[in-house]
Amino acid sequence: MTLLHTELCDIIGIKHPILQGGMGPYKTEALAIAVVNAGALGVISCIGMAATLIPEAAPIDAQRLFGSDPPAIILQKSIEKVTKETRSSGGVFGVNVPVAAEFILASKMFVEQTIESCKADSDTERSLRVVVTSAGNPKPWSVLKDEGFIWVHVVPSVYHAKKAEAAGADIIVASGHEGGAHVSWDPVHSMVLVPAVAKAVKTPVVGAGGFCDGLTLAAALCLGAVGIQMGTRFIATKESDFEPMWKQAILKREERQTLVGRGLFGPMRFLRNKRAEEIVEQTLEDLPNFYLGEPLDSNEVILKLEQTGFDDLLDAKEDTALMFGGEVAGRIQDLPTTAELIGSIVSEASEVLGRAPKFVVSG
Ligand SMILES: Cc1cc2nc3c(=O)[nH]c(=O)nc-3n(C[C@H](O)[C@H](O)[C@H](O)COP(=O)(O)O)c2cc1C
């Protein structure tokens, strides 16, 4: 098998230049295990776990998804499981901690638990090499480097990339507007964002948003990135922790069948259905206040739409379930294992890049 080797592989210690994006509401534990064992970076997601802290104000039924353990214990057990299940492959994994101001206390708790889990077990210390922070100010999190982690920070703009570089991030993920779940209000897509960020910073850049195959991995490398991060594509794999209905919904969507609307913590991209349309309707009502900088008084409505949307997801009601996903859903038509997926991405990208020199002619 041909391998594609970039700086990302050396920095993190992975075989393939591919990161699995953090994807709350789930722990993405099964997915992380499969991705690590396939030679890329698997990532445990934390954001849903925080919902166990204040169940009545949480968008998801945390008890139903995670049981009654406190969030730090849920994370600890998940880290133990991923360590154990990936030990024989010698791969490495990460933890994603969203650091938005709204849940900064939960972010601190997850970071502390991650550090503690590494101290408690030498196998974990060897394999849990990466922390991916997202959705917030990078500045306080340089402490992750002092703790020996490779620190990856996710940004939606050149401005935020420069801030992450100044804070000392080891890798910057430039996340374009076509991506699934949280996006920025400013609709800058990967084709513009990735080369702009790669040019603006010296820190190695990974592209996110719209990547799903060898063509898009090759494109990312040509745009100046050292690899890709994928969310939506990884949902639609055999091993991923997502509902079968969610996986099928991705396979059914065409590229125009996602919508961006207000989530409780900022805009999000949903797979289009009745629930997503209701959220967009509410978003449009909120826009005047949003643009005037006034407080949004419809948080309760949004919370209710999200809560019932997640209940309907768990009850497999396709039309009213809340499901996030990127525009790239329109390019996904199969449900491979993660090993098959990663293998096909790498071989297609190698083939495309192998053909590239033929386009260069001396004049
Ligand atoms: C269902 C879903 C949940 C997500 N949750 C998170 C999250 O908890 N933290 C985070 O940093 N990014 C989150 N993301 C973004 C992904 O990590 C990734 O950057 C994004 O999906 C890339 O775009 P793509 O969907 O086009 O591959 C989520 C994406 C999806 C689809």
PDBQT file of the ligand as one rigid body, heavy atoms in Angstrom, charges set to zero:
ROOT
HETATM    1  C1  LIG A 401     -22.170  15.577  14.559  1.00  0.00    +0.000 C 
HETATM    2  C2  LIG A 401     -21.015  16.511  14.695  1.00  0.00    +0.000 A 
HETATM    3  C3  LIG A 401     -20.624  16.926  15.961  1.00  0.00    +0.000 A 
HETATM    4  C4  LIG A 401     -19.519  17.765  16.119  1.00  0.00    +0.000 A 
HETATM    5  N1  LIG A 401     -19.118  18.106  17.381  1.00  0.00    +0.000 NA
HETATM    6  C5  LIG A 401     -17.936  18.751  17.541  1.00  0.00    +0.000 A 
HETATM    7  C6  LIG A 401     -17.382  18.913  18.848  1.00  0.00    +0.000 A 
HETATM    8  O1  LIG A 401     -17.936  18.449  19.858  1.00  0.00    +0.000 OA
HETATM    9  N2  LIG A 401     -16.211  19.586  18.939  1.00  0.00    +0.000 N 
HETATM   10  C7  LIG A 401     -15.552  20.083  17.841  1.00  0.00    +0.000 A 
HETATM   11  O2  LIG A 401     -14.485  20.673  17.984  1.00  0.00    +0.000 OA
HETATM   12  N3  LIG A 401     -16.066  19.937  16.597  1.00  0.00    +0.000 NA
HETATM   13  C8  LIG A 401     -17.214  19.258  16.426  1.00  0.00    +0.000 A 
HETATM   14  N4  LIG A 401     -17.669  19.007  15.155  1.00  0.00    +0.000 N 
HETATM   15  C9  LIG A 401     -16.870  19.435  13.987  1.00  0.00    +0.000 C 
HETATM   16  C10 LIG A 401     -15.925  18.291  13.540  1.00  0.00    +0.000 C 
HETATM   17  O3  LIG A 401     -14.951  18.055  14.512  1.00  0.00    +0.000 OA
HETATM   18  C11 LIG A 401     -15.220  18.607  12.207  1.00  0.00    +0.000 C 
HETATM   19  O4  LIG A 401     -14.334  19.680  12.330  1.00  0.00    +0.000 OA
HETATM   20  C12 LIG A 401     -16.205  18.908  11.086  1.00  0.00    +0.000 C 
HETATM   21  O5  LIG A 401     -17.208  17.917  11.069  1.00  0.00    +0.000 OA
HETATM   22  C13 LIG A 401     -15.466  18.925   9.754  1.00  0.00    +0.000 C 
HETATM   23  O6  LIG A 401     -16.350  19.132   8.683  1.00  0.00    +0.000 OA
HETATM   24  P1  LIG A 401     -17.055  17.936   7.865  1.00  0.00    +0.000 P 
HETATM   25  O7  LIG A 401     -18.269  17.601   8.660  1.00  0.00    +0.000 OA
HETATM   26  O8  LIG A 401     -17.346  18.543   6.555  1.00  0.00    +0.000 OA
HETATM   27  O9  LIG A 401     -16.076  16.803   7.814  1.00  0.00    +0.000 OA
HETATM   28  C14 LIG A 401     -18.799  18.206  14.986  1.00  0.00    +0.000 A 
HETATM   29  C15 LIG A 401     -19.221  17.805  13.705  1.00  0.00    +0.000 A 
HETATM   30  C16 LIG A 401     -20.302  16.965  13.540  1.00  0.00    +0.000 A 
HETATM   31  C17 LIG A 401     -20.698  16.533  12.162  1.00  0.00    +0.000 C 
ENDROOT
TORSDOF 0
